[in-house]
């Protein structure tokens, strides 16, 4: 029998994981316990504070459903998502920088022909997006799958207003052509607050932080033998670029959403009034050798 103290219990708990067969799991759990115990000792956590923390995490889980992931929001607003992203995506020259996935990605987005209008029930200033997907060394990639999604001009994603829209809107998938190109029409997104009606919002209010993200379009790009690229392209004229609530902005991802007057667009479409245009080149990183071996096995 051991009489554990605040100074001896950490070592004892870590040792309980000594027989864990998976060495990576053993290392993660040991480090987690060590840092968590150090945190508790550092702030001298009270029973009431620990009880509140448990209840807070419980409520965070209860806020999650098929359309909202409150734990992702919590991870994002604490900067953990971007830290994990940075550690796991050390990009070579020529590769587009990554950023957070966000809580509103939808697996069921439809695959549409390049050039389609994906606005659906969303209304606003027309936006024409044209992009090229290449390898980091500049080789255009044919057949890459490009997932895109964004808000409407009130700052809401389709999954936040499915009843009003009657289905998905402002999101789709496209295949790049032989020259790595894709294009689509939609509407210009705007800056918006992340959902702040739950536990994450409580944290932001308690710490006097705002919940806003600058205007952006999400991109997820997948190509055989290349790492999946998850990123955004941010509008250069949007507010909150320097104080994004989830720390996701990188200067290389800020682009000009050019303001155009009515007339004929690059794809031949006639546009009656003002519209916006985004042109952006994406570079993707080759998959690791181990990943390539697994693909061909």
C-alpha positions in Angstrom: 0.0 0.0 0.0 1.3 3.4 -0.9 0.5 6.7 0.6 0.5 9.0 -2.4 1.2 12.7 -2.0 0.9 15.6 -4.4 4.6 15.0 -5.2 4.6 11.2 -5.6 1.3 10.4 -7.3 2.3 11.5 -10.8 5.2 8.9 -11.0 2.9 6.2 -9.7 0.2 6.9 -12.3 2.7 7.0 -15.2 4.1 3.7 -14.1 0.7 2.1 -14.3 1.1 2.5 -18.1 4.4 0.6 -18.2 2.8 -2.6 -19.7 0.9 -0.8 -22.5 1.7 -2.8 -25.6 1.6 0.2 -28.0 4.7 2.3 -27.3 3.2 5.4 -28.9 0.1 5.1 -26.7 2.3 4.6 -23.6 4.3 7.8 -24.4 1.1 9.9 -25.1 -0.6 8.8 -21.9 2.5 9.2 -19.8 3.1 12.7 -21.1 -0.6 13.6 -20.7 -0.7 12.6 -17.1 2.6 14.3 -16.3 1.6 17.6 -17.9 -2.0 17.5 -16.5 -0.7 16.9 -13.0 1.9 19.7 -13.4 -0.9 22.0 -14.4 -3.0 21.1 -11.4 -0.1 21.7 -9.1 0.9 24.9 -10.8 -2.5 26.6 -10.4 -3.4 24.7 -7.2 -6.8 23.7 -8.7 -9.7 23.7 -6.2 -12.5 21.1 -6.1 -15.0 23.6 -7.4 -12.8 24.5 -10.3 -12.2 20.8 -11.2 -15.9 20.1 -10.9 -16.6 23.1 -13.2 -14.0 21.8 -15.7 -15.7 18.4 -15.8 -19.1 19.9 -16.3 -17.8 22.2 -18.9 -16.3 19.4 -21.0 -19.5 17.4 -20.5 -21.6 20.3 -21.9 -19.2 20.6 -24.7 -19.8 17.0 -25.7 -23.6 17.4 -25.3 -23.5 20.4 -27.8 -22.1 18.2 -30.6 -24.3 16.7 -33.2 -24.0 15.7 -36.9 -23.8 19.3 -38.0 -21.8 20.9 -35.2 -18.6 19.8 -33.4 -18.2 21.9 -30.3 -14.9 20.1 -29.4 -13.4 21.2 -32.7 -14.5 24.7 -31.9 -12.8 24.5 -28.4 -9.7 23.1 -29.9 -9.7 25.8 -32.6 -10.2 28.7 -30.2 -7.5 27.5 -27.8 -5.0 27.3 -30.7 -4.6 23.5 -30.4 -5.9 22.8 -33.9 -3.4 25.1 -35.5 -0.6 23.8 -33.3 -1.3 20.2 -34.4 -1.7 21.4 -37.9 1.7 23.2 -37.9 3.5 20.2 -36.4 2.0 17.8 -39.0 2.3 20.0 -42.0 5.8 21.2 -42.4 5.5 22.2 -46.1 8.1 22.3 -48.8 8.6 25.3 -51.0 5.8 25.5 -53.6 3.2 23.8 -51.4 0.2 25.7 -50.2 0.1 26.3 -46.4 -2.6 24.5 -44.4 -5.1 25.7 -41.9 -7.9 24.3 -39.7 -10.7 22.1 -41.1 -13.4 23.9 -39.1 -16.6 22.3 -37.8 -18.7 22.7 -40.9 -17.2 20.2 -43.4 -19.8 17.9 -44.9 -18.8 14.5 -46.3 -21.9 14.3 -48.5 -21.1 17.4 -50.7 -22.1 16.7 -54.3 -19.6 16.3 -57.1 -20.4 18.8 -59.9 -19.0 19.7 -63.3 -16.3 22.4 -63.2 -18.0 25.8 -63.8 -21.1 24.9 -61.9 -22.9 27.5 -59.8 -23.0 26.1 -56.2 -24.8 29.0 -54.5 -28.1 27.0 -54.3 -30.5 29.1 -52.2 -27.9 31.5 -51.1 -28.1 35.1 -52.5 -25.5 37.8 -52.7 -22.7 39.2 -54.8 -21.7 36.7 -57.5 -18.3 35.2 -56.9 -16.3 33.4 -59.7 -13.5 31.2 -58.4 -10.8 29.7 -60.7 -7.9 27.6 -59.4 -5.1 25.4 -60.5 -3.9 22.4 -58.5 -0.2 21.5 -59.0 2.5 19.5 -57.3 4.9 21.5 -55.1 7.3 21.5 -58.1 4.7 23.0 -60.4 3.4 20.0 -62.3 -0.4 20.5 -62.9 -2.5 17.6 -61.4 -5.3 16.1 -63.4 -8.2 14.5 -61.7 -7.6 16.0 -58.2 -10.7 16.2 -56.1 -11.4 19.7 -54.8 -13.9 20.1 -52.0 -15.1 23.7 -51.4 -17.5 25.3 -48.9 -18.2 28.7 -47.5 -20.8 30.9 -45.8 -23.5 33.1 -47.3 -23.3 36.8 -47.2 -24.9 36.9 -43.7 -22.1 34.6 -42.3 -24.0 31.4 -42.1 -23.1 28.0 -43.5 -25.8 25.9 -45.2 -25.9 23.3 -42.4 -26.9 26.1 -40.0 -30.0 26.9 -42.1 -31.0 23.6 -43.9 -34.7 24.2 -43.4 -34.6 27.6 -45.0 -32.4 26.5 -47.9 -34.0 23.2 -48.5 -30.6 21.4 -48.7 -26.9 21.9 -49.1 -25.6 25.1 -50.7 -22.3 26.9 -51.0 -20.4 23.7 -51.1 -19.5 21.1 -53.7 -16.7 19.0 -55.2 -14.9 19.4 -58.5 -12.4 17.4 -60.5 -9.4 19.2 -62.0 -9.0 19.0 -65.8 -5.9 17.9 -67.7 -4.2 21.2 -66.9 -5.1 21.0 -63.2 -7.8 23.7 -63.5 -11.2 24.0 -61.8 -13.7 26.8 -61.6 -17.1 27.5 -60.1 -19.6 30.3 -59.4 -21.1 31.0 -56.0 -21.6 34.1 -53.9 -19.1 36.2 -51.9 -18.9 35.0 -48.3 -18.5 37.4 -45.4 -16.8 37.5 -42.0 -18.8 35.7 -39.4 -18.9 34.7 -35.7 -18.2 31.0 -34.9 -21.1 29.6 -33.0 -21.0 31.2 -29.6 -24.2 30.0 -28.0 -22.5 27.1 -26.3 -19.6 26.3 -23.9 -17.0 27.8 -26.4 -19.0 31.1 -26.5 -19.0 31.1 -22.7 -15.2 30.9 -22.7 -14.9 33.7 -25.2 -17.2 36.0 -23.3 -15.5 35.3 -20.0 -12.1 36.2 -21.5 -13.4 39.2 -23.5 -12.5 37.7 -26.8 -14.5 38.2 -30.0 -15.8 35.2 -31.9 -15.2 36.4 -35.5 -13.5 34.8 -38.4 -12.5 36.8 -41.6 -14.2 36.0 -44.9 -12.8 32.9 -46.6 -13.5 30.0 -48.8 -12.6 26.5 -47.6 -10.7 24.1 -49.8 -9.8 20.4 -49.3 -7.8 19.0 -52.2 -7.0 15.3 -52.6 -4.8 13.7 -55.3 -3.3 10.3 -55.6 0.2 10.1 -54.1 -0.1 13.5 -52.5 -1.0 14.6 -49.0 -4.5 15.9 -48.6 -4.5 19.7 -48.5 -6.9 21.4 -46.1 -6.8 25.2 -46.3 -8.7 28.4 -46.7 -8.3 31.4 -48.9 -9.0 34.6 -47.0 -10.4 37.9 -48.6 -7.8 40.6 -48.3 -10.4 43.3 -47.6 -12.1 41.4 -44.7 -11.9 42.5 -41.1 -10.5 40.3 -38.4 -7.5 39.0 -40.5 -5.2 40.0 -37.5 -7.5 38.5 -34.8 -9.1 35.4 -36.3 -10.9 33.6 -33.4 -9.3 30.3 -34.4 -5.8 31.6 -35.3 -6.1 30.2 -38.8 -4.9 33.1 -41.0 -1.5 32.9 -42.7 -0.3 35.7 -45.0 0.2 33.3 -47.9 -3.5 32.4 -47.7 -4.8 36.0 -48.0 -5.8 36.9 -51.5 -7.5 39.6 -53.5 -11.1 38.8 -54.3 -11.1 41.3 -57.1 -14.1 43.6 -57.6 -15.4 43.4 -61.1 -18.1 45.4 -62.9 -21.0 43.9 -64.8 -20.2 42.3 -68.2 -18.8 39.1 -69.5 -17.0 36.8 -67.1 -14.0 34.7 -68.1 -16.2 31.6 -68.7 -18.5 33.6 -71.0 -21.2 34.2 -68.4 -23.0 37.5 -68.6 -23.2 39.3 -65.2 -25.6 42.2 -64.9 -24.1 43.9 -61.8 -20.9 43.9 -59.7 -19.2 40.6 -59.0 -16.1 39.3 -57.4 -13.3 37.1 -58.8 -10.8 34.9 -57.0 -7.9 33.3 -58.8 -5.6 31.1 -56.8 -2.9 28.4 -57.4 -2.7 25.5 -55.0 0.4 23.4 -54.5 0.2 20.0 -52.9 2.9 18.1 -51.0 4.0 14.6 -52.1 2.9 11.8 -49.7 5.5 10.3 -47.5 7.3 7.3 -48.8 5.6 5.0 -46.3 2.2 6.3 -47.4 3.1 5.6 -51.0 4.2 2.1 -50.2 0.9 1.4 -48.4 -1.1 2.7 -51.4 0.7 0.3 -53.8 0.7 -2.7 -51.5 
